[in-house]
Amino acid sequence: MAAPHFDQPLMPAMNNILEGTATIFVAKVSGDPKPTLEVYQDKELKVKSKTFELKCDDNGNLKMVFHRAGRDDDGTYKIVAKNAHGESHVQAELLIEFDPTMG
């Protein structure tokens, strides 16, 4: 039994992309029992949407995927891993360059 621990931090630590494009952040998390994961954007809980999802395989390889990042996706992201023995977190920045042709 072990508290959650991020064996690899969320990378890249800062990601600057053009509005409407895709990007992926990666990390590796461990813990026993397997931790639950929550994502916060600028301190607000973020849920899966058409443009965003969080994936984690059985080995703890984590991907935070933005399929078509928009203006609302700009911000600081924190992933919190929790189990009965504690919690841990990592964070990264997503900066969206606004595209005037996107409206």
C-alpha positions as CSV (number, residue, x, y, z in Angstrom):
1,M,0.0,0.0,0.0
2,A,1.4,3.4,-1.0
3,A,0.2,7.0,-1.4
4,P,0.1,8.3,-5.0
5,H,3.3,9.6,-6.4
6,F,4.1,11.1,-9.8
7,D,7.1,9.2,-11.1
8,Q,7.3,11.6,-14.1
9,P,6.1,15.2,-13.9
10,L,3.5,16.6,-16.3
11,M,5.4,17.4,-19.5
12,P,5.8,19.8,-21.1
13,A,5.6,22.2,-18.2
14,M,4.4,24.9,-20.5
15,N,2.8,24.4,-23.8
16,N,2.0,27.3,-26.2
17,I,-0.2,26.3,-29.1
18,L,-2.4,27.9,-31.7
19,E,-6.2,27.9,-31.1
20,G,-7.9,25.0,-32.8
21,T,-4.9,22.6,-32.7
22,A,-4.3,19.5,-30.7
23,T,-1.8,18.8,-27.9
24,I,-0.9,16.2,-25.3
25,F,0.6,16.5,-21.9
26,V,2.1,13.3,-20.4
27,A,3.0,12.1,-16.9
28,K,3.4,8.8,-15.0
29,V,1.6,8.1,-11.7
30,S,1.8,5.2,-9.2
31,G,0.1,4.3,-6.0
32,D,-1.5,1.3,-4.3
33,P,-4.4,1.1,-4.5
34,K,-4.5,2.7,-8.0
35,P,-5.3,6.4,-7.4
36,T,-8.3,8.2,-8.8
37,L,-7.5,11.3,-10.9
38,E,-9.0,14.8,-11.0
39,V,-8.0,17.6,-13.3
40,Y,-8.4,21.3,-12.3
41,Q,-8.1,24.2,-14.7
42,D,-7.3,27.4,-12.8
43,K,-8.6,25.8,-9.6
44,E,-11.9,24.6,-11.1
45,L,-12.7,20.9,-11.6
46,K,-12.5,20.1,-15.3
47,V,-14.6,17.4,-16.8
48,K,-14.2,15.4,-20.1
49,S,-15.6,17.2,-23.1
50,K,-15.4,17.1,-26.9
51,T,-12.1,18.8,-26.8
52,F,-10.5,17.4,-23.6
53,E,-9.9,14.0,-22.0
54,L,-7.7,12.4,-19.5
55,K,-6.4,8.9,-20.1
56,C,-4.4,6.6,-17.8
57,D,-3.4,3.0,-18.6
58,D,-2.8,0.2,-16.1
59,N,0.9,1.1,-15.9
60,G,0.2,4.6,-14.7
61,N,1.0,6.3,-18.1
62,L,-1.1,9.4,-18.1
63,K,-2.1,11.5,-21.1
64,M,-4.0,14.8,-20.9
65,V,-5.3,15.3,-24.4
66,F,-6.7,18.4,-26.0
67,H,-8.2,17.5,-29.4
68,R,-9.0,21.0,-30.6
69,A,-7.9,23.5,-27.9
70,G,-10.0,26.7,-27.7
71,R,-9.8,29.9,-25.8
72,D,-11.6,28.4,-22.8
73,D,-8.8,25.8,-22.5
74,D,-6.1,28.4,-21.8
75,G,-4.8,28.2,-18.2
76,T,-3.0,26.3,-15.5
77,Y,-3.8,22.6,-15.2
78,K,-3.3,20.6,-12.0
79,I,-3.8,16.8,-12.0
80,V,-4.5,15.4,-8.5
81,A,-4.0,11.7,-7.7
82,K,-5.8,10.4,-4.6
83,N,-6.1,7.1,-2.8
84,A,-6.7,6.0,0.8
85,H,-3.1,6.7,1.7
86,G,-2.8,10.3,0.5
87,E,-2.6,12.5,-2.6
88,S,-0.1,14.1,-4.9
89,H,-0.3,16.6,-7.8
90,V,1.5,17.9,-10.8
91,Q,0.7,21.0,-12.9
92,A,1.5,22.6,-16.2
93,E,0.5,25.6,-18.3
94,L,-1.5,25.6,-21.5
95,L,-1.2,28.9,-23.4
96,I,-3.5,29.4,-26.4
97,E,-2.5,31.8,-29.1
98,F,-5.8,33.2,-30.4
99,D,-6.5,32.8,-34.1
100,P,-8.6,35.8,-35.3
101,T,-10.0,33.7,-38.1
102,M,-11.6,31.3,-35.5
103,G,-14.2,34.0,-34.5
